[in-house]
Amino acid sequence: MKKTWKALLAAMLAAVMVFGLVACNDNPEGPGTGGNGGNGTKIEIAGTYKIDLSPFMQLTIYLKVEENGNFKFSDTKAFEKEKSSGTVSKVEDAYLMLYKKVNGSDVTGETCNLTKETNGNLKFVGKILYGTVTINSPMQNEDTEEDVYFYAVPATNDGEEGESETLEIGLYYGADGIYQYYLNLLEGGSFTAFVSYEMQGMGAGFAYDYGTYTKMGAMCRMTSSVYKDKEDTTKPLTESVTVDSEGVVKADVKLSPFAKDTKEITVSAVKDEVGIAANFTGTKTMTMGGGATFNLEMTVLMDGSYTFTSTDAAGENEPYTETGFIGIEGMLTRKGVLIPQGMNTPGEVIVDENGAITIKIPVVQGTPRGDVTLTPVSAA
């Protein structure tokens, strides 16, 4: 009988010891979750990352994820000062960050979700706790009222000059088969794109895109005002531009309304003058002011920029000139947009079966925008 009690007591002590060892494991997800601090499994997203917090604040911060799942934020790539730290675990197809220290103090229950994008960037969904600052992702852009997510972009380890490239704003060009694509990233967070192509059996045509963008270091995320998301047509299409550590810039964009999906093409900064895509002419006779007649001309370049000139046939008024961006799509929708320089609200462009365009534009400085029809000039 005593032997039986001793056996039972030994079993109970062994169970308590096993429970104690499990309870002491500081891995909140437990072993075998596919990459987690403390379980000896290397985590897939290990590396050093850079996070550009503009346009909300002029600040770049750094994230280091160790192979064992430990992470920390710092203000430098050398990680001399720790702003926050903790562990990251893989949960199905995403990752969960569990903060343990923030600004030198212990914390509990503070988490942030991460998803790994196809280009290797990490998308934050939740709170980035950085010292005394809490950065929400997404955060609403007050100018565009759009939700902006923050991304951690991989940084290279080539020394002080080895950080990943920064995508510069400006004009870019790329070609893919029948398409010639121009993308203009403008100051203030807006973009325009103009595409020319020649499709077999349909002839030459144009397509366009415009919208807003958020640039974070080596990555630019664009929200189209023309195209809709393929999976959810109630949402705008999201496109992107990225630059890798070698300085190669790639745009993942929709090239025309005929395209079913976006396509990644290599683009480069435009340094030379842009050629002419189309010329238009027309006349406008004013019903007021003596019935003056004006000769009208519009030159559209390959990047969609236009110059419109109105000249009084009698020479009694000063010529009027306007510049901006025009988008034309004359095969499927027969519509487009006109965005004059300095204006944010686009005007409508109507394209007829012969390629003539109708727009609202002044013909005399200081007069209202009225309907004008311009006819394409045939190439010589």
C-alpha positions in Angstrom: 0.0 0.0 0.0 2.8 2.4 0.9 4.5 1.6 -2.4 1.3 2.5 -4.2 1.1 5.9 -2.5 4.7 6.6 -3.2 4.2 5.8 -6.9 1.2 8.2 -7.0 3.1 10.9 -5.2 6.0 10.6 -7.7 3.7 10.9 -10.6 2.0 14.0 -9.1 5.4 15.7 -8.5 6.5 14.9 -12.1 3.3 16.5 -13.4 3.9 19.6 -11.3 7.4 19.9 -12.6 6.2 19.6 -16.3 3.5 22.2 -15.7 6.1 24.5 -14.1 8.4 24.2 -17.1 5.6 25.0 -19.5 4.4 28.0 -17.4 8.0 29.4 -17.4 8.1 29.4 -21.2 8.0 33.1 -22.2 6.6 32.3 -25.6 2.9 33.4 -25.5 2.1 31.3 -28.6 3.8 28.2 -27.4 6.3 26.0 -29.3 5.8 25.0 -32.9 4.1 28.1 -34.3 6.4 28.5 -37.2 8.9 31.1 -36.0 8.6 32.6 -32.5 11.0 34.1 -29.9 12.1 31.5 -27.5 11.2 28.3 -29.3 14.4 27.8 -31.3 12.7 28.3 -34.7 14.2 30.9 -37.1 11.6 33.5 -38.0 11.1 34.2 -41.7 11.0 38.0 -41.5 14.3 38.4 -39.6 16.2 41.5 -40.8 16.6 45.2 -40.5 13.9 47.5 -41.7 13.4 51.2 -42.3 10.0 53.0 -41.7 9.4 56.4 -43.2 6.6 58.2 -41.3 6.1 61.0 -43.7 3.9 62.8 -44.6 2.6 62.8 -41.0 5.9 63.6 -39.4 9.5 64.1 -40.7 10.8 61.0 -39.0 12.4 57.7 -40.1 12.7 54.9 -37.6 14.3 51.5 -37.7 13.1 48.0 -36.8 15.3 45.0 -36.2 13.8 41.5 -36.0 16.2 38.7 -34.8 16.0 35.2 -36.0 14.7 34.1 -32.6 11.7 36.5 -32.9 13.0 39.3 -30.7 12.5 42.7 -32.1 13.3 46.3 -31.2 12.8 49.8 -32.6 15.4 52.5 -32.7 16.1 55.9 -34.1 19.3 54.8 -35.9 20.3 51.8 -37.9 23.0 51.1 -35.3 20.2 50.5 -32.7 22.2 52.3 -30.0 19.0 53.5 -28.3 16.1 51.1 -27.8 12.7 52.8 -28.1 10.7 49.7 -27.7 11.1 45.9 -27.8 9.4 42.6 -27.6 8.8 39.4 -29.5 7.1 38.6 -32.8 5.3 35.3 -33.6 3.9 33.9 -36.8 0.2 33.4 -36.6 -1.1 31.6 -39.7 -0.1 33.8 -42.7 0.6 36.9 -40.6 2.7 37.9 -37.6 1.9 39.2 -34.1 4.2 41.7 -32.3 4.0 41.5 -28.5 5.6 44.6 -26.8 7.4 43.9 -23.6 9.3 47.2 -23.1 8.3 50.7 -24.3 10.6 53.7 -23.5 12.4 51.6 -20.9 9.3 50.5 -19.0 7.7 47.1 -18.9 4.3 46.8 -20.6 1.7 44.0 -21.0 -1.1 43.4 -23.5 0.3 45.8 -26.2 0.3 44.2 -29.6 0.5 45.0 -33.3 -0.2 42.9 -36.4 2.2 42.5 -39.3 1.7 41.1 -42.8 4.5 40.4 -45.2 3.9 41.9 -48.7 5.1 40.1 -51.9 7.9 42.7 -52.3 9.3 41.9 -48.8 7.9 44.9 -47.0 6.1 44.5 -43.7 2.6 46.2 -43.3 1.7 47.4 -39.8 -1.9 47.0 -38.7 -2.3 48.4 -35.3 -0.1 50.5 -33.0 3.6 51.2 -33.5 4.8 52.0 -30.0 8.0 54.1 -30.3 9.3 55.7 -27.1 6.7 58.2 -26.0 5.0 58.2 -29.4 2.1 56.0 -30.5 1.7 55.7 -34.3 -1.5 54.2 -35.5 -1.5 52.3 -38.8 -3.7 53.0 -40.6 -3.7 56.8 -40.0 -6.1 59.1 -41.8 -4.6 61.7 -44.2 -6.4 64.9 -43.4 -5.9 66.3 -46.9 -7.3 63.3 -48.8 -9.3 61.6 -46.0 -7.8 58.3 -47.0 -6.4 55.6 -44.6 -2.6 55.4 -44.9 -0.8 52.3 -43.7 2.9 52.3 -42.7 5.4 49.8 -44.0 8.8 48.6 -42.9 11.1 48.4 -45.9 14.1 46.1 -45.8 17.4 48.0 -45.4 20.6 46.6 -46.7 23.7 46.0 -44.5 26.4 47.7 -46.7 27.5 50.2 -44.0 26.5 53.8 -43.6 25.8 54.2 -47.4 24.0 50.9 -47.6 20.4 51.8 -46.7 17.7 51.1 -49.3 17.2 53.7 -52.0 14.6 56.4 -51.6 12.0 56.8 -54.3 12.1 60.4 -55.6 9.1 62.3 -56.9 9.1 63.3 -60.5 8.4 61.9 -64.0 9.0 58.2 -64.9 8.7 56.3 -68.1 8.4 52.6 -68.9 7.4 50.4 -71.9 5.7 47.1 -72.0 4.9 45.5 -75.4 2.4 47.9 -77.1 2.2 50.3 -74.1 4.3 53.4 -73.4 3.7 54.5 -69.9 4.4 57.8 -68.2 3.9 58.3 -64.5 4.3 61.7 -62.8 4.5 61.7 -59.0 3.7 65.3 -58.1 4.4 67.5 -55.1 1.6 67.3 -52.5 0.7 63.6 -52.9 -1.1 63.4 -56.2 -0.1 61.5 -59.4 -1.0 61.3 -63.1 -0.3 58.6 -65.6 -0.6 58.8 -69.4 -0.5 55.7 -71.7 -0.2 55.5 -75.4 -0.5 52.3 -77.3 -1.3 50.8 -80.7 -3.5 47.7 -80.6 -3.8 45.4 -83.5 -7.1 45.8 -85.3 -8.0 48.9 -83.2 -5.3 51.4 -84.1 -3.6 53.9 -81.8 -5.2 54.9 -78.5 -4.6 56.6 -75.2 -5.4 55.6 -71.6 -4.8 57.5 -68.3 -4.9 57.3 -64.6 -4.7 59.8 -61.7 -5.2 59.9 -58.0 -3.3 60.2 -54.7 -0.2 58.6 -53.3 1.7 58.1 -50.1 5.4 57.7 -50.3 7.4 55.9 -47.6 11.1 55.6 -48.3 11.6 53.1 -51.1 7.9 52.6 -51.7 5.0 54.6 -53.0 1.4 53.4 -52.6 -1.0 54.9 -55.1 -4.8 55.1 -54.9 -6.4 55.3 -58.4 -9.4 57.7 -59.1 -10.0 55.8 -62.4 -9.8 52.1 -61.8 -11.6 49.9 -59.2 -10.2 47.0 -57.2 -10.7 43.7 -59.0 -12.0 41.8 -55.9 -14.1 44.6 -54.5 -15.4 47.1 -57.1 -16.6 49.4 -54.4 -13.0 50.3 -53.6 -10.4 52.1 -55.6 -7.6 50.2 -57.2 -4.3 50.3 -55.2 -1.1 50.5 -57.3 2.5 50.8 -56.3 6.0 52.0 -57.2 9.1 50.6 -55.5 12.9 51.1 -55.8 15.2 48.3 -54.8 18.7 48.6 -53.3 20.2 48.6 -56.8 18.2 51.7 -57.7 15.8 49.8 -60.1 12.3 51.3 -60.0 9.3 49.1 -60.7 5.7 50.2 -61.1 2.8 47.7 -60.5 0.0 49.5 -62.4 -3.0 49.0 -64.6 -2.0 50.1 -68.1 -5.4 50.4 -69.8 -9.1 49.8 -69.2 -8.7 46.6 -71.3 -6.3 45.1 -68.9 -7.8 42.7 -66.3 -5.0 43.1 -63.8 -2.1 45.3 -62.8 1.3 44.6 -64.3 4.8 45.2 -63.0 7.0 47.1 -65.4 10.4 48.7 -65.0 10.4 52.5 -65.2 13.2 55.1 -65.1 13.3 58.8 -64.4 12.8 61.0 -67.4 15.6 63.4 -68.0 15.0 64.3 -71.7 12.2 66.3 -73.3 8.9 64.5 -73.8 7.6 64.0 -77.3 4.2 65.1 -78.6 1.3 62.6 -78.3 -1.4 64.7 -80.1 -2.3 68.1 -81.4 -5.8 69.6 -81.5 -7.3 72.7 -83.1 -10.6 74.5 -83.1 -12.4 77.9 -83.1 -14.7 79.6 -80.7 -17.0 82.5 -81.4 -18.2 84.4 -78.4 -21.8 85.4 -78.4 -21.0 88.4 -76.2 -18.5 91.2 -76.6 -19.1 91.8 -80.3 -18.9 88.1 -81.4 -15.1 87.8 -81.4 -13.7 84.6 -82.9 -10.8 82.8 -81.3 -8.4 80.3 -82.8 -7.7 77.5 -80.4 -4.8 75.1 -80.2 -3.8 72.3 -77.7 -0.6 70.3 -77.7 -0.6 67.1 -75.6 2.7 65.5 -74.7 3.4 61.8 -74.1 3.1 62.3 -70.3 -0.4 63.9 -70.6 0.7 67.4 -70.0 -1.0 69.9 -72.2 -0.6 73.5 -73.4 -3.8 75.2 -74.5 -3.6 78.6 -76.4 -6.5 80.8 -77.4 -5.7 83.6 -79.9 -8.1 86.4 -80.9 -8.4 86.2 -84.7 -8.8 90.0 -84.8 -5.9 90.6 -82.5 -8.0 92.6 -80.0 -7.4 90.4 -77.0 -4.2 89.1 -75.4 -3.6 85.4 -76.1 -4.8 83.1 -73.3 -2.6 80.1 -72.3 -3.4 77.3 -69.9 -1.3 74.2 -68.9 -2.1 71.1 -66.9 -2.9 67.4 -67.4 -5.4 65.8 -69.7 -6.4 62.1 -69.7 -8.0 60.7 -72.8 -9.6 57.3 -73.4 -11.4 57.2 -76.8 -12.0 53.5 -77.4 -14.0 52.1 -74.4 -15.4 54.9 -72.2 -14.9 57.8 -74.6 -14.2 60.0 -71.7 -11.3 61.7 -69.9 -10.3 64.3 -67.4 -8.8 67.8 -67.6 -6.8 68.9 -64.5 -5.5 72.5 -65.0 -2.3 73.5 -63.3 -3.1 74.6 -59.7 -6.5 73.0 -59.6 -7.4 69.8 -57.8 -10.9 69.1 -59.1 -10.8 67.6 -62.6 -13.1 68.6 -65.4 -14.7 66.2 -67.8 -13.5 65.4 -71.3 -15.9 63.9 -73.8 -14.3 62.1 -76.8 -16.4 61.4 -80.0 -16.0 58.6 -82.5 -13.6 60.7 -84.6 -11.3 61.5 -81.7 -12.5 65.1 -81.2 -12.6 66.3 -77.6 -15.1 68.6 -75.8 -13.8 70.3 -72.7 -14.7 73.3 -70.5 -11.9 76.0 -70.7 -11.7 79.8 -70.9 -10.7 81.4 -74.2 -10.1 84.8 -72.6 -8.3 85.5 -69.4 -10.8 86.0 -66.5 -13.8 84.5 -68.3 -15.8 81.4 -67.1 -14.9 78.0 -68.4 -17.2 77.2 -71.4 -17.6 74.3 -73.8 -14.9 74.1 -76.5 -14.6 71.3 -79.1 -11.2 70.5 -80.5 -10.4 68.3 -83.5 -7.3 66.1 -83.7 -4.7 67.2 -86.2 -3.6 64.3 -88.4 0.1 63.4 -88.3 2.0 64.6 -91.3 
